[in-house]
Amino acid sequence: MFKRLVLMQLLFFLFVVFLGCAAFNDGKATNEGQYQTAYKKIKPLAEHGDPEAQYMLAAAYDLGLGVRQNYDEAEKWLRKAANQGYYLAQDRLGWIYSHGHGVSQDYVEAAKWYRKAAEQEFTSAQCILATMYDRGHGVPQDYAEAERWFRRATEHQDYADTVNFFRREAERGDSQSQYILGTIYDRGYGVAQNSVEAEKWYRKAAEQGDADAQSALDAFTVPPGEAGSFQKEIPLEKRRGVYELPVRINGIFTLKFILDTGASEVNIPADVALTLLRTGTIAERDFLPGKLYELADGSTLKSSRFNIRELEVGGIKISQVPASVGSAKGSLLLGQSFLGRLGSWSLDNRRHVLIIGGGSVQPR
């Protein structure tokens, strides 16, 4: 029992260092003997298959504590621990592959290991996996799946605790937490959507070299104070004589809409509206006053009109967009309740693009 206690103390010592919670650089020479002692105690246990010891041995090789730094050895011992189901090793493998730390960057491999840790209810891995689905990194882009993993991350704690955790880590300078916090505010996952906060945290992460954060930052197409001067071109797809484009609803579903300049409002077919309601993309509170709307299968909607909390086209987001429920046989139409708030816009029929710019856009 005493030997096990000593081992756990040594493991905790390296664990703290591995997470960057100790400023070991200033006293590295003084502590080198302790690191070597820890390494000598941990290695035999790792070789006998103890996953915690394997994880800590990987930390020693990764940071060069008590042994010569060796990223290949670090990855090898992390993989041994991860293959035994040790969630911290799985999460760390996800990190080194997503960042290309000592290995070739590989988002598919990163997603694989983050998923394994996430399935063991490790909150950090769940949130990171959600951002990977949100961006389509290593997995097919799937906003519903992103939302599902963010919700799962908060099943055993409220959203505020999750947000506060990432805020603490972000304020300590962790670029990955800054990126996740930016995504939380950008998409409104569990918080009020806030583009100012999102941009702030994306920028902090990007300044540390986070490529994902830089990509997200580039998507903010309306810089503060420049709403009247920017220009954005959005590709259109011409099918059966009409233009179609992808539109994101409430930061969750992306569907193909027909660009219809003659429609007074955005139009959502009844079956699609019912699906959005059942999946939680829209809620009962979003419906506007009116009569019950009955569908062909006997299902009912609270009204024939509702507010879409956010519609996004080409990175431009407009909030509280009125929409009408139409026939189940109808089409998704992007009408004037959205287009009329874009300010100046035009169509280039030769190049098949929607050009937005030159006017006063109301993105929020």
N, C-alpha and C positions, 0 to 999 in steps of 0.2 A: 504494500500500500504506500509506504514511504517512497519507494523508488518511483512509483507511478506519479506521486505528487511532485517529486523533483522533475520528472520528465515534463509534466504539464506546465511547470513554472518555466522550464527552458523553452517549451513550445510557445508559451504565451509571450516570452521575451522576443523571440524571432517574429511571432505573429504581429506584434505591435510595430516592429521595424518594417515588416513586409507591407503593411498598409500605409507606411509613411507617417505614422503618428509619433515617431521619435526622431529627433534631429541627430541622427547618428553620425553625420558627416564631420561635425566639429570635434567629436570625441572618438573618431574611429580608431585612431592609433591606441588610445587608452583602453578601448573595449575589445581590441582585436583578440586578446587572450580569452575573453569570455565567449566571443563568437566561435573561436576554434574549439573551445570546450563544448559548447552547444552542438557544433557540427559533429564532433566525435561521438557524442551521446546519441544524437538523432539518427545518424547514418545507419548503424546496425538495425535499429528498429524499422527504418524505411526499407532496408533490404529484406527484412522478415515480413514485409507486407502491411505495416501499419500505415493507413492512409493519411492520418494526421501528420505523422513523421515525414511521409513522402512529400506532403504539401509544404512542410517547413524546410525540408531539404531543398526543395525547388526554390524557396525564398532565398536560401543561402547562396545557391548558384546564381540566381537572378541578380542579386545585389552584391555578390562577391564578399560575403561575410563569413570569415573563417575558412574560406576556400577561394581559389581563383575563379573569377566570374566566368560563367560558361552558360550561354543561353540555350545551347542544345541540351545540356544536362538539366537545366531548369524545365524545359519543355517536356523532357522524357519523364521526370519525376512527377510533374503535374499530371501528365497523361495517365501514369500508373494510378495515382490517387483518384483521378476523375473516373477512370474505368471501374473503380470500386464503388462509384456512386457518391464520392465526397463532393458535396455541392460547392464548397469554396474553391476547390481545384477546378471544377467544371466552369465556374464563373470566371476564374482567372484565365483559363484557356480561351474562353470567349474573348476576354479583354486583349490578350496578346495577339490573337489572330485578327481582331477588328482593328487594332492599332499597328499591326506589323512590327511588334516588339520582339526582335530576335528571330522572327520568322517572316516568311512572305505573307503580306496582307491577304486574307482570305475571308470574305464576309460569309460565305456559305459554311465554312468550318466554324467561324465564330458563332453563327446562328445555331448551329448544331449543339454546341456546348452551352450556350446561354439557355437554350430550350431545356436541356437536361437539368440545369440548376433551377430554372423557372418552374419546372414540373415538381420540384421539391419545395415549392412555395418560398423560394428565396426572392424577396421583394425587389431587390436591386436588379437581379437578372430578369425578372418579369417586366420591369419598366424598360430595361434596355431592349428586350425582345420586342416590346410594343413599339419602340422607336424604329426598330429595324423593319417591322411591318409597315409602319407609317411612311418610311422612306423607300421601301423596296430594296433594302440592302441584305443580300444573302437569302432573301425569301421573296416570293411574289408580293408586290405592293397590295396590301389589303387593309383598308381603314377599319373595317368591322373587326378584324382580328387584332389590330392595334388597340382598339377600344376595349376588346375583351380582356387582353392581357393587363391593360391599365386597371380595369375594374377588378380583375382577379388579385392584383397586387394590393388592393385595399379591402379585400374581403374580411381580413382579421384586424383591420385598423381603418380609421376614417381617412379620407383624402387629405385632410389637413396634416395628419401625422406624416404621410408619405411626402407631401410637398415640403414640409418643414425639414424632413431628413435630407432631401436633395438640396434644399436651400443652405443648410449648414455645411454640407460638403462643398457646394458651389462657392460659398463665401470663403471657404478654406483654400480655394483655388483649384479644386478638382475639375478638370475640363469636361470629363464625361458627365458629371453631375450638372455642370453648367448647361451642357447641350440638352440633357433630359429635362431640366427645368425650363429651358427655352421652349421645348416641344410641348410641355404641359400647358404653358401659357399660350402658346401659338394655337393649339388645338382646343383649348378649353377643357382639358381632361380633369374633371373634378373641381375646377376653379372657374371663375369668370374669365372669359377669353380676354387677353390683354396683350396687344401687339407691342406696346412699349416695353413691358417686362420681357416678352419673348425676344425682341430684338436685342435688349440689353444683355441677356444671358447668352444668346447665340454669339454676340460680338465678343464677349469675354472668352468663350471657348475658342472661337476662331482666332483670336489674338494669341492663343497658345498653340496654334497650328492644327486645330481639329478641322479636318476637311469636311466632315458632315455638317458641322456648325456653319462653316463658310458657305456651303451649298445652300443651307436653309436661310442664311443671311441674304444671299443673292436673290432669294425668292421674294424678299420684301421689295416689291416693284414701285411702291409709292413712298419715297424717302420723306421724312418729316420736313414740312415746309415747302415741299416741291410738288404738291398735288396738282397744280395747274400747269406744270412744265414737262412732266414725264410723258413717255410714249411707250406703249406696249403693243406688240403684235401677237395675236393668238391664232394658230393654224386652225383652219376649218376643213372638215371632210364633206365633200359633196356627194350625196347619195339620193338617187331618184328625184333629182332636181331641187333638193333643199340642202342647206348647210347644217351640219351637226358638229357639236363640240362637247368635250367632257366638262361636266359641272359637278362640283363636290357639295353635298348637302350636309350641313351641320358638322362638318369635319369628319364624317364617317363614311358615307356612301358616295362613290363617284359614278354617275350615270351619263349616258349620251342624250343630250337635249337637241331639239331642232331650234335653230335661231329663227324666231318668228317676230319680225318687227311690227306686224299687224295685230298681235295679241296684246290685250291691255294688261294681262297679268301672266305670271308664270303659271303653267298648267301642269298638274300632276294627275295621271290616270288613276281611277279609283283603286284598282288592285295594287298599284305601286304605293299609294298613300296608305293603304291598309298594312302593307308590308313594312313601311317606314314606322308606322305606329307600333306594330307588334315587335319590332326589333329595338324599339326605344329611340330610334333616330329622331322621331318627333313624339311629343307627349300630348296628353289631353289638354293641358293648359295652353298649348299653342293654337288651338282652334278658336276661330273668331265667332261671335254670336251669330246664330242662325238655326235653321231647322236640321233635324237629323237627316243624314244622307244614307240611303239604303243601297247596298250593293246587290248584284245579281244573285250572290250566294246566300243572301239574307243577312249578312253582316252589316253593321251600321257604323257610321262615323258621326261624330258630334255635330259637324257642320259641313257645309260644302266649301268653306274657305278656312285657311289657317295661315299663320305666320311661320316662315322658315327662319330660324334664328340666325343662320348664316349660309349664304351661297358664295361659292368661290369659283372663279373662272380665271385661269392663267395666273394664279397667285393674287388676284384682286378679290378681296372679301367684302361683301356688303351684308349688313345685318338687318334683321326684321323685314324680310321680303314677303309681301302678301302673295299667296298662291291660291289657285282655285282647283277643286277636285273635279276632274272631267270624266268622261266615259272610259270604262275599262278598255275599250277598243281604240281609245285615242292615243296621242303621242305626248311625250314630255316636251313642253314648249318653253323656251326662254323668252318671255315677253317683256313688256315695257315696265312692269313693276321692278324689274332688275335693270334693264337697258336704260331706262330713263334716269337712273342715278349714276350713270357712268360719265356724265358730262359730255364732252365731245368724243364721238366715235364714228367710224366709217367702215365700209366694206371694200376690200380690193378683190373684185371678181376675177381678175387675171391671175393673181397669186393665191387666191383662196385664203385670205387672212382677215380677221377682225382687228382693226386698228383702233386702239383706245389712247386718247391723249389730246392735250391742247385745251382741255376744259377743266372745270372744277369737279373732280371725282370725289364721291362720298364713300370711301372704302369701309368705314366703320359705322 
